[in-house]
């Protein structure tokens, strides 16, 4: 049986496998079999019973967690199963956080570690308080535009839209305690890059993957970025195929506006802004990529 994402076969124990156990605990859990070859065939362990005592102590000392360590037997050959459950909190191995991704062990650092720990705590970056961003930084023009868009869509009660901006922020759940959140900054700041690098979009037209012909950058509130991007893409970057029905000229783009707008919304809403990297849109003659 070959190795897979949640299973590892090892012929003998090495202390470096503590890192794999940490990765399993931080991901979806998994099992490590000690005393098996790469195909899962049992080869046995001469020191299986000693490892049965040593491994739990090593795991406890390195990570402070308890996992299942079981002695198994097949045709008189003893081997060990280490059964690691997924943990609801972040687990470090000697101060380093590991994560199981596919069949590899990844070290979490920087923004990836920050996002991982917040996710384990049930928090999200967009809901974190941003003390440096105050109501004075909330752009009144952007708020007015938002109220117009919301009224047109009819998804927010009219009475909420009539509230002053401090009450509006509260009712839109853009407050965390006494502070506005990162989401409020992205939505209602005229210049979100003042507080978060990379909160903008780059668009480039490519003849080939290596040949960038021209490019633009879209800045400002993410509420305003969407319309600016859609307008720029259709006016400057995408060529329409022109057909005629009688005397009527018909222009069709290879990406319908509704699809592009939905893709942009997903890219803007699900971007990891703490990475500091802008969204990148690559347009070719007949295709378009959005990377966030």
Secondary structure per residue as TSV (DSSP state, phi and psi in degrees):
chain	resnum	aa	ss	phi	psi
A	1	X	-	360.0	120.3
A	2	X	-	-73.0	160.8
A	3	X	-	-67.0	152.5
A	4	X	B	-143.3	-172.6
A	5	X	T	-55.5	-40.9
A	6	X	T	-107.7	16.9
A	7	X	E	-141.4	135.1
A	8	X	E	-129.4	140.8
A	9	X	E	-112.1	129.0
A	10	X	E	-134.1	136.5
A	11	X	S	-75.4	-29.2
A	12	X	S	-148.8	162.8
A	13	X	-	-81.2	137.5
A	14	X	-	-132.1	143.6
A	15	X	T	-63.2	-20.2
A	16	X	T	-65.6	-16.9
A	17	X	H	-70.6	-11.3
A	18	X	H	-59.6	-34.0
A	19	X	H	-66.8	-37.5
A	20	X	H	-66.1	-39.5
A	21	X	H	-62.9	-41.4
A	22	X	H	-61.3	-42.8
A	23	X	H	-61.6	-41.4
A	24	X	H	-62.6	-44.6
A	25	X	H	-61.3	-34.3
A	26	X	H	-84.2	-14.3
A	27	X	T	-107.5	-123.0
A	28	X	T	-102.4	13.5
A	29	X	-	82.1	174.8
A	30	X	E	169.3	-177.6
A	31	X	E	-131.8	141.2
A	32	X	E	-120.0	128.1
A	33	X	E	-106.8	120.9
A	34	X	E	-102.2	123.3
A	35	X	T	109.7	21.4
A	36	X	B	-131.1	148.3
A	37	X	-	-80.9	-177.2
A	38	X	T	-65.3	-16.4
A	39	X	T	-97.1	2.4
A	40	X	S	88.7	6.7
A	41	X	-	-78.7	134.0
A	42	X	B	-72.5	124.4
A	43	X	-	-109.7	-14.1
A	44	X	-	88.4	160.4
A	45	X	-	-130.0	126.7
A	46	X	T	-71.5	-23.8
A	47	X	T	-115.2	32.8
A	48	X	H	-59.5	-43.0
A	49	X	H	-70.0	-32.4
A	50	X	H	-69.0	-42.2
A	51	X	H	-63.2	-30.8
A	52	X	H	-59.6	-28.3
A	53	X	H	-91.8	-38.6
A	54	X	H	-72.5	-43.3
A	55	X	H	-60.9	-47.9
A	56	X	H	-58.1	-36.9
A	57	X	H	-67.7	-40.4
A	58	X	H	-63.3	-41.7
A	59	X	H	-65.1	-43.9
A	60	X	H	-63.0	-43.6
A	61	X	H	-69.2	-35.4
A	62	X	H	-83.3	-32.2
A	63	X	H	-128.3	-16.7
A	64	X	S	72.2	26.0
A	65	X	-	-124.4	165.2
A	66	X	-	-116.2	128.3
A	67	X	-	-126.9	165.8
A	68	X	E	-79.2	124.5
A	69	X	E	-123.2	111.9
A	70	X	E	-121.5	139.5
A	71	X	E	-91.0	122.4
A	72	X	E	-117.9	161.9
A	73	X	E	-140.1	135.3
A	74	X	E	-140.6	117.3
A	75	X	T	54.3	39.7
A	76	X	T	81.0	0.8
A	77	X	E	-102.3	123.1
A	78	X	E	-89.8	140.2
A	79	X	E	-147.1	170.1
A	80	X	E	-121.0	137.1
A	81	X	E	-108.4	126.1
A	82	X	E	-108.1	111.9
A	83	X	E	-104.4	108.8
A	84	X	E	-104.5	118.0
A	85	X	-	-82.1	156.8
A	86	X	-	-71.6	137.1
A	87	X	-	-102.2	141.7
A	88	X	S	-77.3	-8.6
A	89	X	S	-119.5	162.5
A	90	X	-	-70.8	133.1
A	91	X	-	-115.0	131.4
A	92	X	E	-111.8	150.6
A	93	X	E	-109.4	105.2
A	94	X	T	55.6	39.1
A	95	X	T	90.9	-4.3
A	96	X	E	-111.8	135.8
A	97	X	E	-97.1	126.1
A	98	X	E	-115.9	154.9
A	99	X	E	-142.7	134.8
A	100	X	E	-83.4	119.8
A	101	X	E	-129.0	113.4
A	102	X	T	63.2	-122.6
A	103	X	T	-111.7	22.3
A	104	X	E	-119.9	159.2
A	105	X	E	-103.8	121.2
A	106	X	E	-108.3	140.4
A	107	X	E	-92.3	126.5
A	108	X	-	-91.1	125.6
A	109	X	-	-142.0	166.6
A	110	X	H	55.0	-137.9
A	111	X	H	-59.9	-34.2
A	112	X	H	-64.3	-40.7
A	113	X	H	-67.9	-42.6
A	114	X	H	-60.6	-45.0
A	115	X	H	-65.7	-38.5
A	116	X	H	-62.9	-46.9
A	117	X	H	-66.7	-38.8
A	118	X	H	-64.0	-41.3
A	119	X	H	-62.6	-40.0
A	120	X	H	-65.7	-30.3
A	121	X	T	-85.7	-0.5
A	122	X	T	77.3	17.0
A	123	X	-	-106.6	160.2
A	124	X	-	-129.0	152.8
A	125	X	G	-59.4	-41.6
A	126	X	G	-66.1	-21.7
A	127	X	G	-96.5	2.9
A	128	X	S	-73.8	143.1
A	129	X	B	-68.4	145.9
A	130	X	-	-125.2	84.9
A	131	X	T	-56.3	-29.0
A	132	X	T	-73.5	-13.4
A	133	X	-	-103.8	116.2
A	134	X	-	-115.4	177.0
A	135	X	G	-61.4	-28.1
A	136	X	G	-65.0	-24.1
A	137	X	G	-87.3	-10.7
A	138	X	S	-73.4	120.2
A	139	X	-	-76.9	120.8
A	140	X	H	-63.1	-35.9
A	141	X	H	-66.1	-40.4
A	142	X	H	-66.8	-39.0
A	143	X	H	-61.5	-42.5
A	144	X	H	-63.1	-42.5
A	145	X	H	-63.0	-42.2
A	146	X	H	-59.4	-43.1
A	147	X	H	-62.9	-38.0
A	148	X	H	-64.5	-45.9
A	149	X	H	-63.6	-43.1
A	150	X	H	-66.3	-40.5
A	151	X	H	-64.4	-39.1
A	152	X	H	-65.5	-39.9
A	153	X	H	-75.8	-27.1
A	154	X	T	71.2	22.9
A	155	X	-	-94.8	-8.7
A	156	X	S	-124.1	136.6
A	157	X	-	-57.0	136.6
A	158	X	H	-59.2	-33.6
A	159	X	H	-63.5	-32.1
A	160	X	H	-68.4	-38.8
A	161	X	H	-69.9	-20.1
A	162	X	T	-83.6	-6.6
A	163	X	S	-74.5	153.3
A	164	X	-	-64.6	164.3
A	165	X	H	-65.7	-28.7
A	166	X	H	-66.7	-41.6
A	167	X	H	-69.9	-38.2
A	168	X	H	-60.3	-43.5
A	169	X	H	-60.2	-40.6
A	170	X	H	-65.0	-45.4
A	171	X	H	-73.9	-21.3
A	172	X	T	-87.2	6.0
A	173	X	T	60.3	40.1
A	174	X	-	-106.1	18.4
A	175	X	E	-116.9	141.4
A	176	X	E	-124.8	98.4
A	177	X	T	67.7	-132.8
A	178	X	T	-85.1	0.3
A	179	X	E	-110.4	149.0
A	180	X	E	-72.1	155.2
A	181	X	B	-98.9	172.6
A	182	X	H	-58.9	-37.0
A	183	X	H	-62.4	-41.6
A	184	X	H	-60.7	-39.9
A	185	X	H	-63.9	-44.2
A	186	X	H	-65.5	-37.8
A	187	X	H	-79.8	-38.6
A	188	X	H	-121.6	9.3
A	189	X	-	-92.5	140.8
A	190	X	S	-70.9	-27.5
A	191	X	-	-137.7	77.1
A	192	X	G	-63.2	-19.4
A	193	X	G	-68.2	-13.8
A	194	X	G	-64.4	-29.9
A	195	X	T	-110.2	-23.4
A	196	X	S	-142.9	111.9
A	197	X	T	-63.0	146.4
A	198	X	T	83.5	8.1
A	199	X	-	-86.4	52.9
A	200	X	S	-148.3	179.8
A	201	X	E	-127.1	135.8
A	202	X	E	-108.3	134.1
A	203	X	E	-120.8	133.6
A	204	X	E	-136.8	144.7
A	205	X	E	-103.6	125.1
A	206	X	E	-114.7	133.2
A	207	X	E	-82.3	-41.3
A	208	X	E	-135.7	176.6
A	209	X	T	-59.5	-26.1
A	210	X	T	-100.7	-8.6
A	211	X	E	-113.0	97.3
A	212	X	E	-89.2	119.4
A	213	X	E	-88.0	-42.3
A	214	X	E	-160.7	163.8
A	215	X	E	-153.2	162.7
A	216	X	E	-141.4	162.2
A	217	X	E	-124.1	138.9
A	218	X	E	-112.7	121.1
A	219	X	-	-117.9	174.7
A	220	X	S	105.1	-175.4
A	221	X	-	-54.7	142.0
A	222	X	H	-67.6	-19.3
A	223	X	H	-64.7	-35.3
A	224	X	H	-89.6	-22.1
A	225	X	H	-61.9	-38.6
A	226	X	H	-59.8	-51.8
A	227	X	H	-63.3	-38.9
A	228	X	H	-62.6	-41.8
A	229	X	H	-65.8	-49.2
A	230	X	H	-57.9	-45.6
A	231	X	H	-62.3	-45.2
A	232	X	H	-66.9	-41.6
A	233	X	I	-60.9	-45.0
A	234	X	I	-78.2	-29.7
A	235	X	I	-83.1	-32.4
A	236	X	I	-118.6	-30.8
A	237	X	I	-106.1	-30.9
A	238	X	-	-108.4	134.5
A	239	X	-	-97.2	132.7
A	240	X	-	-87.9	145.5
A	241	X	E	-86.0	127.4
A	242	X	E	-104.6	127.1
A	243	X	E	-130.2	169.7
A	244	X	E	-130.6	137.8
A	245	X	E	-117.7	99.8
A	246	X	T	68.0	-124.5
A	247	X	T	-92.4	-4.1
A	248	X	E	-87.8	127.0
A	249	X	E	-86.3	129.0
A	250	X	E	-121.6	126.0
A	251	X	E	-109.3	127.2
A	252	X	E	-126.6	129.6
A	253	X	-	-97.0	152.9
A	254	X	S	-72.7	-12.6
A	255	X	S	-123.7	114.6
A	256	X	-	-62.6	148.9
A	257	X	H	-59.6	-39.7
A	258	X	H	-62.1	-40.1
A	259	X	H	-68.7	-42.1
A	260	X	H	-63.4	-43.6
A	261	X	H	-63.5	-40.8
A	262	X	H	-65.0	-41.9
A	263	X	H	-63.8	-40.5
A	264	X	H	-65.1	-41.9
A	265	X	H	-59.5	-44.3
A	266	X	H	-64.4	-42.2
A	267	X	H	-63.9	-42.2
A	268	X	H	-71.7	-38.4
A	269	X	H	-75.5	-32.3
A	270	X	H	-104.5	5.6
A	271	X	-	-66.5	143.5
A	272	X	-	-87.4	90.1
A	273	X	G	-64.7	-27.1
A	274	X	G	-67.0	-12.3
A	275	X	G	-70.6	-22.7
A	276	X	-	76.2	10.2
A	277	X	-	-104.4	129.5
A	278	X	-	-71.7	156.9
A	279	X	E	-66.2	140.2
A	280	X	E	-123.1	126.1
A	281	X	E	-112.1	121.3
A	282	X	E	-110.9	119.2
A	283	X	E	-110.0	131.8
A	284	X	-	-117.0	-176.5
A	285	X	S	-61.4	-36.4
A	286	X	S	-134.5	16.6
A	287	X	-	-155.6	163.9
A	288	X	E	-146.1	134.4
A	289	X	E	-117.8	139.6
A	290	X	E	-121.9	120.3
A	291	X	E	-117.6	124.0
A	292	X	-	-127.6	360.0
